[in-house]
Amino acid sequence: MLISRLLSKALPFAVYRFPKEQSPVYVLQTCPARTFSLSRLEEQKGFVVAPFETYKTQKAYLIEPDFVARNTKEKEKLSTILSSLPDKDLRYAKTENMVVVKTTYLQQLQYLVQRMKDGEVQKAVLSRVLEKPLLQYFDFEVFFEMFQQSYPRAFVYLFYLPGKGLWAGATPETLLSRNGNFYETMALAGTQKCHGNRKTIHWDKKEKEEQAFVSRFVEEQIRHLHIKNFERYPEETIFAGDLAHICTRFAIPVAALEEKTGQLVSLLHPTPAVCGLPKEKAWQIIAETETHTRRFYTGFLGPWQMENHSHLFVNLRCAEFMEKKMNLYVGGGLTADSNPENEWQETEDKADTILSVVEKLRNFAP
């Protein structure tokens, strides 16, 4: 019951599980989490959490690994440490986000599509917030276990930053990840539901166009750092639960990115998959249109330089948990060819990522 015990101490912590792995990793910090500048990313060690606003602030949070538990022995040690710490109440974020109903969202979609037809931007990403009540005794331990089982191919996490929020999510999108002698990043776009048959996935013009925007953007950012010896792999379809996405992977030699990882992360975030193109104009249009604050949604997070792991993921399917409710954050990429009704349905499908697990938990409740 480590998650429940971590929550009872109200200290900064993260629990995460890599795609296709079985066991989660627990990270606890016994003092307040701090922020750092992206330009100093290579100096950091711990669990990084960056909000959407990092694009402007260039700041991210770091949960330092005072205690890390992977195996049974380490978990027992962490449990003993937690027993010696005093209980405290969780401090949730004070921000109340605006829930968007369908009629409003469709109006926002039509407004953005028209601006794209007028040539202001090639792509923009519109998001919304859904509010759902929680069970009186919501069991985060069971929730996280079910969450892992439901999304074996995604990066799954739960983190708490005092005063900033308690968040959980599952994401298939890598922002920057070290794999041996290479760093990897990806361009991810297009979304459709599998309906149980992964062999019948067909990508239409709008989705392929959206993917081309994102791939071109990623390649331009790599070249901006005067890196030429990178590899771009063919497009593939990847899956997160019952959702499919188009993915293009890039591999960069570690030596080519020496002392440049922070610069590349800064250039990549926010990717066109979560913001749009051109980036600055899309950011402005999103700020004018969305009535909520994205907070950690469409930011990035993950373990950095911890036990030979450096992996940052784009925070896509996620929810913020409050005392009696949760706010789910979902969105979709728009182009001039977008159909507002289809885009609304895409956000409904994405919301199921977490809602389906919460509903299962509700069914198991006493």
Contacts in CASP RR format, 6 or more apart in sequence:
PFRMAT RR
TARGET T0000
AUTHOR 0000-0000-0000
METHOD contacts of the structure
MODEL  1
MLISRLLSKALPFAVYRFPKEQSPVYVLQTCPARTFSLSRLEEQKGFVVA
PFETYKTQKAYLIEPDFVARNTKEKEKLSTILSSLPDKDLRYAKTENMVV
VKTTYLQQLQYLVQRMKDGEVQKAVLSRVLEKPLLQYFDFEVFFEMFQQS
YPRAFVYLFYLPGKGLWAGATPETLLSRNGNFYETMALAGTQKCHGNRKT
IHWDKKEKEEQAFVSRFVEEQIRHLHIKNFERYPEETIFAGDLAHICTRF
AIPVAALEEKTGQLVSLLHPTPAVCGLPKEKAWQIIAETETHTRRFYTGF
LGPWQMENHSHLFVNLRCAEFMEKKMNLYVGGGLTADSNPENEWQETEDK
ADTILSVVEKLRNFAP
1 141 0 8 1.000
2 15 0 8 1.000
2 26 0 8 1.000
2 69 0 8 1.000
2 75 0 8 1.000
2 78 0 8 1.000
2 79 0 8 1.000
2 82 0 8 1.000
2 141 0 8 1.000
3 15 0 8 1.000
3 140 0 8 1.000
3 141 0 8 1.000
3 144 0 8 1.000
3 158 0 8 1.000
4 139 0 8 1.000
4 140 0 8 1.000
4 141 0 8 1.000
5 79 0 8 1.000
5 82 0 8 1.000
6 13 0 8 1.000
6 15 0 8 1.000
6 26 0 8 1.000
6 28 0 8 1.000
6 82 0 8 1.000
6 160 0 8 1.000
7 90 0 8 1.000
7 140 0 8 1.000
7 160 0 8 1.000
7 166 0 8 1.000
8 82 0 8 1.000
8 87 0 8 1.000
8 88 0 8 1.000
9 82 0 8 1.000
9 85 0 8 1.000
9 86 0 8 1.000
9 87 0 8 1.000
9 88 0 8 1.000
10 87 0 8 1.000
10 88 0 8 1.000
10 89 0 8 1.000
10 90 0 8 1.000
10 91 0 8 1.000
10 160 0 8 1.000
10 162 0 8 1.000
11 28 0 8 1.000
11 29 0 8 1.000
11 30 0 8 1.000
11 85 0 8 1.000
11 88 0 8 1.000
11 160 0 8 1.000
11 162 0 8 1.000
12 28 0 8 1.000
12 29 0 8 1.000
12 32 0 8 1.000
12 33 0 8 1.000
12 63 0 8 1.000
12 160 0 8 1.000
12 161 0 8 1.000
12 162 0 8 1.000
13 26 0 8 1.000
13 27 0 8 1.000
13 28 0 8 1.000
13 29 0 8 1.000
13 63 0 8 1.000
13 159 0 8 1.000
13 160 0 8 1.000
14 26 0 8 1.000
14 27 0 8 1.000
14 47 0 8 1.000
14 49 0 8 1.000
14 63 0 8 1.000
14 157 0 8 1.000
14 158 0 8 1.000
14 159 0 8 1.000
14 160 0 8 1.000
14 301 0 8 1.000
14 302 0 8 1.000
14 303 0 8 1.000
15 24 0 8 1.000
15 25 0 8 1.000
15 26 0 8 1.000
15 27 0 8 1.000
15 144 0 8 1.000
15 157 0 8 1.000
15 158 0 8 1.000
15 159 0 8 1.000
16 24 0 8 1.000
16 25 0 8 1.000
16 27 0 8 1.000
16 47 0 8 1.000
16 155 0 8 1.000
16 156 0 8 1.000
16 157 0 8 1.000
16 158 0 8 1.000
16 159 0 8 1.000
16 302 0 8 1.000
16 303 0 8 1.000
17 23 0 8 1.000
17 24 0 8 1.000
17 25 0 8 1.000
17 148 0 8 1.000
17 155 0 8 1.000
17 156 0 8 1.000
17 157 0 8 1.000
18 155 0 8 1.000
18 311 0 8 1.000
19 152 0 8 1.000
19 153 0 8 1.000
19 154 0 8 1.000
19 155 0 8 1.000
19 172 0 8 1.000
20 152 0 8 1.000
20 153 0 8 1.000
23 70 0 8 1.000
23 71 0 8 1.000
24 144 0 8 1.000
24 148 0 8 1.000
24 156 0 8 1.000
25 68 0 8 1.000
25 69 0 8 1.000
25 70 0 8 1.000
25 303 0 8 1.000
26 67 0 8 1.000
26 68 0 8 1.000
26 69 0 8 1.000
26 70 0 8 1.000
26 75 0 8 1.000
26 78 0 8 1.000
27 46 0 8 1.000
27 47 0 8 1.000
27 63 0 8 1.000
27 65 0 8 1.000
27 67 0 8 1.000
27 68 0 8 1.000
27 303 0 8 1.000
27 306 0 8 1.000
28 65 0 8 1.000
28 66 0 8 1.000
28 67 0 8 1.000
28 68 0 8 1.000
28 78 0 8 1.000
28 81 0 8 1.000
28 82 0 8 1.000
29 63 0 8 1.000
29 64 0 8 1.000
29 65 0 8 1.000
29 66 0 8 1.000
30 66 0 8 1.000
30 67 0 8 1.000
30 85 0 8 1.000
31 64 0 8 1.000
31 66 0 8 1.000
32 162 0 8 1.000
33 61 0 8 1.000
33 62 0 8 1.000
33 63 0 8 1.000
33 64 0 8 1.000
33 161 0 8 1.000
33 162 0 8 1.000
34 61 0 8 1.000
34 62 0 8 1.000
34 64 0 8 1.000
35 59 0 8 1.000
35 60 0 8 1.000
35 61 0 8 1.000
35 62 0 8 1.000
36 43 0 8 1.000
36 44 0 8 1.000
36 59 0 8 1.000
36 60 0 8 1.000
36 62 0 8 1.000
37 58 0 8 1.000
37 59 0 8 1.000
38 50 0 8 1.000
38 54 0 8 1.000
38 58 0 8 1.000
38 59 0 8 1.000
38 60 0 8 1.000
38 262 0 8 1.000
38 265 0 8 1.000
38 266 0 8 1.000
39 58 0 8 1.000
39 262 0 8 1.000
39 263 0 8 1.000
39 266 0 8 1.000
40 262 0 8 1.000
41 48 0 8 1.000
41 261 0 8 1.000
41 262 0 8 1.000
41 265 0 8 1.000
41 304 0 8 1.000
42 259 0 8 1.000
42 261 0 8 1.000
42 262 0 8 1.000
44 62 0 8 1.000
44 304 0 8 1.000
44 305 0 8 1.000
45 64 0 8 1.000
45 65 0 8 1.000
45 304 0 8 1.000
45 305 0 8 1.000
45 306 0 8 1.000
46 62 0 8 1.000
46 63 0 8 1.000
46 64 0 8 1.000
46 65 0 8 1.000
46 303 0 8 1.000
46 304 0 8 1.000
46 305 0 8 1.000
46 306 0 8 1.000
47 62 0 8 1.000
47 63 0 8 1.000
47 65 0 8 1.000
47 159 0 8 1.000
47 301 0 8 1.000
47 302 0 8 1.000
47 303 0 8 1.000
47 304 0 8 1.000
47 306 0 8 1.000
48 60 0 8 1.000
48 61 0 8 1.000
48 62 0 8 1.000
48 300 0 8 1.000
48 301 0 8 1.000
48 302 0 8 1.000
48 303 0 8 1.000
48 304 0 8 1.000
48 312 0 8 1.000
49 60 0 8 1.000
49 61 0 8 1.000
49 62 0 8 1.000
49 63 0 8 1.000
49 159 0 8 1.000
49 161 0 8 1.000
49 296 0 8 1.000
49 301 0 8 1.000
49 302 0 8 1.000
50 59 0 8 1.000
50 60 0 8 1.000
50 61 0 8 1.000
50 269 0 8 1.000
50 296 0 8 1.000
50 299 0 8 1.000
50 300 0 8 1.000
50 301 0 8 1.000
51 60 0 8 1.000
51 294 0 8 1.000
51 295 0 8 1.000
51 296 0 8 1.000
51 299 0 8 1.000
52 270 0 8 1.000
52 274 0 8 1.000
52 294 0 8 1.000
52 295 0 8 1.000
52 296 0 8 1.000
52 297 0 8 1.000
52 298 0 8 1.000
52 299 0 8 1.000
53 294 0 8 1.000
54 60 0 8 1.000
54 269 0 8 1.000
54 299 0 8 1.000
54 300 0 8 1.000
55 269 0 8 1.000
55 270 0 8 1.000
55 275 0 8 1.000
55 279 0 8 1.000
55 283 0 8 1.000
58 266 0 8 1.000
61 161 0 8 1.000
61 164 0 8 1.000
63 159 0 8 1.000
63 161 0 8 1.000
65 306 0 8 1.000
67 77 0 8 1.000
67 78 0 8 1.000
67 81 0 8 1.000
68 74 0 8 1.000
68 306 0 8 1.000
68 307 0 8 1.000
69 75 0 8 1.000
69 77 0 8 1.000
69 78 0 8 1.000
70 307 0 8 1.000
90 160 0 8 1.000
90 162 0 8 1.000
90 166 0 8 1.000
90 323 0 8 1.000
91 162 0 8 1.000
91 163 0 8 1.000
91 165 0 8 1.000
92 163 0 8 1.000
92 165 0 8 1.000
92 166 0 8 1.000
92 322 0 8 1.000
92 323 0 8 1.000
93 163 0 8 1.000
93 164 0 8 1.000
93 165 0 8 1.000
93 295 0 8 1.000
93 320 0 8 1.000
94 163 0 8 1.000
95 293 0 8 1.000
95 295 0 8 1.000
97 129 0 8 1.000
97 292 0 8 1.000
97 293 0 8 1.000
97 295 0 8 1.000
97 327 0 8 1.000
98 129 0 8 1.000
98 291 0 8 1.000
98 292 0 8 1.000
99 128 0 8 1.000
99 129 0 8 1.000
99 130 0 8 1.000
99 131 0 8 1.000
99 292 0 8 1.000
100 108 0 8 1.000
100 128 0 8 1.000
100 129 0 8 1.000
100 291 0 8 1.000
100 292 0 8 1.000
102 344 0 8 1.000
104 291 0 8 1.000
105 126 0 8 1.000
105 128 0 8 1.000
105 344 0 8 1.000
105 347 0 8 1.000
106 340 0 8 1.000
106 341 0 8 1.000
106 344 0 8 1.000
108 126 0 8 1.000
108 289 0 8 1.000
108 290 0 8 1.000
109 126 0 8 1.000
109 334 0 8 1.000
109 338 0 8 1.000
109 340 0 8 1.000
109 343 0 8 1.000
109 344 0 8 1.000
110 340 0 8 1.000
111 289 0 8 1.000
112 124 0 8 1.000
112 126 0 8 1.000
112 285 0 8 1.000
112 289 0 8 1.000
112 334 0 8 1.000
113 334 0 8 1.000
113 336 0 8 1.000
113 338 0 8 1.000
113 340 0 8 1.000
115 121 0 8 1.000
115 124 0 8 1.000
115 285 0 8 1.000
116 122 0 8 1.000
116 123 0 8 1.000
116 124 0 8 1.000
116 334 0 8 1.000
116 335 0 8 1.000
116 336 0 8 1.000
116 338 0 8 1.000
117 336 0 8 1.000
119 336 0 8 1.000
120 281 0 8 1.000
120 285 0 8 1.000
121 276 0 8 1.000
121 277 0 8 1.000
121 278 0 8 1.000
121 281 0 8 1.000
121 282 0 8 1.000
121 285 0 8 1.000
122 213 0 8 1.000
122 276 0 8 1.000
122 277 0 8 1.000
122 278 0 8 1.000
122 335 0 8 1.000
123 210 0 8 1.000
123 213 0 8 1.000
123 272 0 8 1.000
123 276 0 8 1.000
123 277 0 8 1.000
123 282 0 8 1.000
123 333 0 8 1.000
123 334 0 8 1.000
123 335 0 8 1.000
124 275 0 8 1.000
124 276 0 8 1.000
124 282 0 8 1.000
124 285 0 8 1.000
124 286 0 8 1.000
124 333 0 8 1.000
124 334 0 8 1.000
125 272 0 8 1.000
125 273 0 8 1.000
125 274 0 8 1.000
125 275 0 8 1.000
125 276 0 8 1.000
125 282 0 8 1.000
125 286 0 8 1.000
125 298 0 8 1.000
125 331 0 8 1.000
125 332 0 8 1.000
125 333 0 8 1.000
125 334 0 8 1.000
126 286 0 8 1.000
126 289 0 8 1.000
126 290 0 8 1.000
126 331 0 8 1.000
126 332 0 8 1.000
126 333 0 8 1.000
126 334 0 8 1.000
126 343 0 8 1.000
127 290 0 8 1.000
127 292 0 8 1.000
127 294 0 8 1.000
127 297 0 8 1.000
127 298 0 8 1.000
127 329 0 8 1.000
127 330 0 8 1.000
127 331 0 8 1.000
127 332 0 8 1.000
127 347 0 8 1.000
128 290 0 8 1.000
128 292 0 8 1.000
128 329 0 8 1.000
128 330 0 8 1.000
128 331 0 8 1.000
128 347 0 8 1.000
129 292 0 8 1.000
129 327 0 8 1.000
129 328 0 8 1.000
129 329 0 8 1.000
130 327 0 8 1.000
130 328 0 8 1.000
130 330 0 8 1.000
130 351 0 8 1.000
131 325 0 8 1.000
131 326 0 8 1.000
131 327 0 8 1.000
131 328 0 8 1.000
132 325 0 8 1.000
132 326 0 8 1.000
132 328 0 8 1.000
132 355 0 8 1.000
132 358 0 8 1.000
133 324 0 8 1.000
133 325 0 8 1.000
134 321 0 8 1.000
134 322 0 8 1.000
134 324 0 8 1.000
134 325 0 8 1.000
134 326 0 8 1.000
134 358 0 8 1.000
135 361 0 8 1.000
135 362 0 8 1.000
135 365 0 8 1.000
137 365 0 8 1.000
138 321 0 8 1.000
138 361 0 8 1.000
139 361 0 8 1.000
140 158 0 8 1.000
140 321 0 8 1.000
142 361 0 8 1.000
142 364 0 8 1.000
143 168 0 8 1.000
143 357 0 8 1.000
143 358 0 8 1.000
143 361 0 8 1.000
144 156 0 8 1.000
144 158 0 8 1.000
144 168 0 8 1.000
146 357 0 8 1.000
146 360 0 8 1.000
146 361 0 8 1.000
147 156 0 8 1.000
147 168 0 8 1.000
147 169 0 8 1.000
147 170 0 8 1.000
147 354 0 8 1.000
147 357 0 8 1.000
148 156 0 8 1.000
150 170 0 8 1.000
150 241 0 8 1.000
150 356 0 8 1.000
150 357 0 8 1.000
151 170 0 8 1.000
151 240 0 8 1.000
151 241 0 8 1.000
151 353 0 8 1.000
153 172 0 8 1.000
153 238 0 8 1.000
153 239 0 8 1.000
153 240 0 8 1.000
153 241 0 8 1.000
154 170 0 8 1.000
154 171 0 8 1.000
154 172 0 8 1.000
154 240 0 8 1.000
154 241 0 8 1.000
154 317 0 8 1.000
155 170 0 8 1.000
155 171 0 8 1.000
155 172 0 8 1.000
155 302 0 8 1.000
155 311 0 8 1.000
155 313 0 8 1.000
156 169 0 8 1.000
156 170 0 8 1.000
157 167 0 8 1.000
157 168 0 8 1.000
157 169 0 8 1.000
157 170 0 8 1.000
157 301 0 8 1.000
157 302 0 8 1.000
158 166 0 8 1.000
158 167 0 8 1.000
158 168 0 8 1.000
158 169 0 8 1.000
159 166 0 8 1.000
159 167 0 8 1.000
159 168 0 8 1.000
159 301 0 8 1.000
160 166 0 8 1.000
160 167 0 8 1.000
165 320 0 8 1.000
165 321 0 8 1.000
166 320 0 8 1.000
166 321 0 8 1.000
166 322 0 8 1.000
167 296 0 8 1.000
167 315 0 8 1.000
167 318 0 8 1.000
167 319 0 8 1.000
167 320 0 8 1.000
167 321 0 8 1.000
168 318 0 8 1.000
168 319 0 8 1.000
168 321 0 8 1.000
168 354 0 8 1.000
169 315 0 8 1.000
169 316 0 8 1.000
169 317 0 8 1.000
169 318 0 8 1.000
169 319 0 8 1.000
169 353 0 8 1.000
169 354 0 8 1.000
170 240 0 8 1.000
170 316 0 8 1.000
170 317 0 8 1.000
170 318 0 8 1.000
170 353 0 8 1.000
170 354 0 8 1.000
171 240 0 8 1.000
171 313 0 8 1.000
171 314 0 8 1.000
171 315 0 8 1.000
171 316 0 8 1.000
171 317 0 8 1.000
171 318 0 8 1.000
172 188 0 8 1.000
172 238 0 8 1.000
172 239 0 8 1.000
172 240 0 8 1.000
172 245 0 8 1.000
172 247 0 8 1.000
172 316 0 8 1.000
173 186 0 8 1.000
173 188 0 8 1.000
173 245 0 8 1.000
173 271 0 8 1.000
173 273 0 8 1.000
173 313 0 8 1.000
173 314 0 8 1.000
173 316 0 8 1.000
174 184 0 8 1.000
174 185 0 8 1.000
174 186 0 8 1.000
174 311 0 8 1.000
174 312 0 8 1.000
174 313 0 8 1.000
174 314 0 8 1.000
175 185 0 8 1.000
175 265 0 8 1.000
175 268 0 8 1.000
175 269 0 8 1.000
175 271 0 8 1.000
175 300 0 8 1.000
175 312 0 8 1.000
175 313 0 8 1.000
175 314 0 8 1.000
176 183 0 8 1.000
176 184 0 8 1.000
176 185 0 8 1.000
176 261 0 8 1.000
176 264 0 8 1.000
176 265 0 8 1.000
176 268 0 8 1.000
176 310 0 8 1.000
176 311 0 8 1.000
176 312 0 8 1.000
177 183 0 8 1.000
177 184 0 8 1.000
177 185 0 8 1.000
177 310 0 8 1.000
177 311 0 8 1.000
177 312 0 8 1.000
177 313 0 8 1.000
178 184 0 8 1.000
178 254 0 8 1.000
178 309 0 8 1.000
178 310 0 8 1.000
178 311 0 8 1.000
179 251 0 8 1.000
180 254 0 8 1.000
181 253 0 8 1.000
181 254 0 8 1.000
182 251 0 8 1.000
182 252 0 8 1.000
182 253 0 8 1.000
182 254 0 8 1.000
183 251 0 8 1.000
183 252 0 8 1.000
183 253 0 8 1.000
183 254 0 8 1.000
183 257 0 8 1.000
183 261 0 8 1.000
183 264 0 8 1.000
184 249 0 8 1.000
184 250 0 8 1.000
184 251 0 8 1.000
184 252 0 8 1.000
185 218 0 8 1.000
185 222 0 8 1.000
185 249 0 8 1.000
185 250 0 8 1.000
185 252 0 8 1.000
185 264 0 8 1.000
185 268 0 8 1.000
186 218 0 8 1.000
186 247 0 8 1.000
186 248 0 8 1.000
186 249 0 8 1.000
186 250 0 8 1.000
187 211 0 8 1.000
187 214 0 8 1.000
187 215 0 8 1.000
187 217 0 8 1.000
187 218 0 8 1.000
187 247 0 8 1.000
187 248 0 8 1.000
187 250 0 8 1.000
187 271 0 8 1.000
187 272 0 8 1.000
187 273 0 8 1.000
188 214 0 8 1.000
188 238 0 8 1.000
188 245 0 8 1.000
188 246 0 8 1.000
188 247 0 8 1.000
188 271 0 8 1.000
188 273 0 8 1.000
188 314 0 8 1.000
189 207 0 8 1.000
189 210 0 8 1.000
189 211 0 8 1.000
189 213 0 8 1.000
189 214 0 8 1.000
189 245 0 8 1.000
189 246 0 8 1.000
189 272 0 8 1.000
189 273 0 8 1.000
189 333 0 8 1.000
190 203 0 8 1.000
190 207 0 8 1.000
190 210 0 8 1.000
190 211 0 8 1.000
190 245 0 8 1.000
190 246 0 8 1.000
190 333 0 8 1.000
191 207 0 8 1.000
191 243 0 8 1.000
191 244 0 8 1.000
191 245 0 8 1.000
191 332 0 8 1.000
191 346 0 8 1.000
191 349 0 8 1.000
191 350 0 8 1.000
192 201 0 8 1.000
192 203 0 8 1.000
192 207 0 8 1.000
192 243 0 8 1.000
192 244 0 8 1.000
192 346 0 8 1.000
193 242 0 8 1.000
193 243 0 8 1.000
193 244 0 8 1.000
193 349 0 8 1.000
194 201 0 8 1.000
194 239 0 8 1.000
194 241 0 8 1.000
194 242 0 8 1.000
194 243 0 8 1.000
194 244 0 8 1.000
195 242 0 8 1.000
196 242 0 8 1.000
198 237 0 8 1.000
198 239 0 8 1.000
198 244 0 8 1.000
201 237 0 8 1.000
201 244 0 8 1.000
203 211 0 8 1.000
203 237 0 8 1.000
203 246 0 8 1.000
205 337 0 8 1.000
206 335 0 8 1.000
206 337 0 8 1.000
206 338 0 8 1.000
207 246 0 8 1.000
208 246 0 8 1.000
209 335 0 8 1.000
209 337 0 8 1.000
210 333 0 8 1.000
210 335 0 8 1.000
211 235 0 8 1.000
211 246 0 8 1.000
211 248 0 8 1.000
213 272 0 8 1.000
213 276 0 8 1.000
213 277 0 8 1.000
213 335 0 8 1.000
214 248 0 8 1.000
214 271 0 8 1.000
214 272 0 8 1.000
214 273 0 8 1.000
215 232 0 8 1.000
215 235 0 8 1.000
215 248 0 8 1.000
217 271 0 8 1.000
217 272 0 8 1.000
217 277 0 8 1.000
217 279 0 8 1.000
218 248 0 8 1.000
218 250 0 8 1.000
218 268 0 8 1.000
218 271 0 8 1.000
219 232 0 8 1.000
219 250 0 8 1.000
221 264 0 8 1.000
221 267 0 8 1.000
221 268 0 8 1.000
222 230 0 8 1.000
222 250 0 8 1.000
222 252 0 8 1.000
222 264 0 8 1.000
224 267 0 8 1.000
225 257 0 8 1.000
225 260 0 8 1.000
225 263 0 8 1.000
225 264 0 8 1.000
225 267 0 8 1.000
227 252 0 8 1.000
227 256 0 8 1.000
227 257 0 8 1.000
227 260 0 8 1.000
229 252 0 8 1.000
229 253 0 8 1.000
229 256 0 8 1.000
230 250 0 8 1.000
230 251 0 8 1.000
230 252 0 8 1.000
230 253 0 8 1.000
230 256 0 8 1.000
231 250 0 8 1.000
231 251 0 8 1.000
231 252 0 8 1.000
232 248 0 8 1.000
232 249 0 8 1.000
232 250 0 8 1.000
233 248 0 8 1.000
233 249 0 8 1.000
233 250 0 8 1.000
233 251 0 8 1.000
234 248 0 8 1.000
235 246 0 8 1.000
235 247 0 8 1.000
235 248 0 8 1.000
236 246 0 8 1.000
236 247 0 8 1.000
236 248 0 8 1.000
236 249 0 8 1.000
237 244 0 8 1.000
237 245 0 8 1.000
237 246 0 8 1.000
237 247 0 8 1.000
238 244 0 8 1.000
238 245 0 8 1.000
238 247 0 8 1.000
239 245 0 8 1.000
240 317 0 8 1.000
240 353 0 8 1.000
241 353 0 8 1.000
242 352 0 8 1.000
243 349 0 8 1.000
243 350 0 8 1.000
243 353 0 8 1.000
257 264 0 8 1.000
261 310 0 8 1.000
265 300 0 8 1.000
265 312 0 8 1.000
269 299 0 8 1.000
269 300 0 8 1.000
270 276 0 8 1.000
270 279 0 8 1.000
270 283 0 8 1.000
270 298 0 8 1.000
270 299 0 8 1.000
271 314 0 8 1.000
272 279 0 8 1.000
272 282 0 8 1.000
273 314 0 8 1.000
273 333 0 8 1.000
274 298 0 8 1.000
274 299 0 8 1.000
274 314 0 8 1.000
274 316 0 8 1.000
275 282 0 8 1.000
275 283 0 8 1.000
275 286 0 8 1.000
275 298 0 8 1.000
276 282 0 8 1.000
276 283 0 8 1.000
276 333 0 8 1.000
294 329 0 8 1.000
295 320 0 8 1.000
295 329 0 8 1.000
296 315 0 8 1.000
296 318 0 8 1.000
296 320 0 8 1.000
297 315 0 8 1.000
297 318 0 8 1.000
297 329 0 8 1.000
298 314 0 8 1.000
298 315 0 8 1.000
298 316 0 8 1.000
298 329 0 8 1.000
299 314 0 8 1.000
299 315 0 8 1.000
300 312 0 8 1.000
300 313 0 8 1.000
300 314 0 8 1.000
300 315 0 8 1.000
301 312 0 8 1.000
301 313 0 8 1.000
301 315 0 8 1.000
302 311 0 8 1.000
302 312 0 8 1.000
302 313 0 8 1.000
303 309 0 8 1.000
303 310 0 8 1.000
303 311 0 8 1.000
304 310 0 8 1.000
304 311 0 8 1.000
304 312 0 8 1.000
316 350 0 8 1.000
317 330 0 8 1.000
317 350 0 8 1.000
317 353 0 8 1.000
317 354 0 8 1.000
318 328 0 8 1.000
318 329 0 8 1.000
318 354 0 8 1.000
319 326 0 8 1.000
319 327 0 8 1.000
319 328 0 8 1.000
319 329 0 8 1.000
319 354 0 8 1.000
320 326 0 8 1.000
320 327 0 8 1.000
320 329 0 8 1.000
326 354 0 8 1.000
326 358 0 8 1.000
328 351 0 8 1.000
328 354 0 8 1.000
328 355 0 8 1.000
330 347 0 8 1.000
330 348 0 8 1.000
330 350 0 8 1.000
330 351 0 8 1.000
331 346 0 8 1.000
331 347 0 8 1.000
331 350 0 8 1.000
332 343 0 8 1.000
332 346 0 8 1.000
332 347 0 8 1.000
332 350 0 8 1.000
333 343 0 8 1.000
334 343 0 8 1.000
END
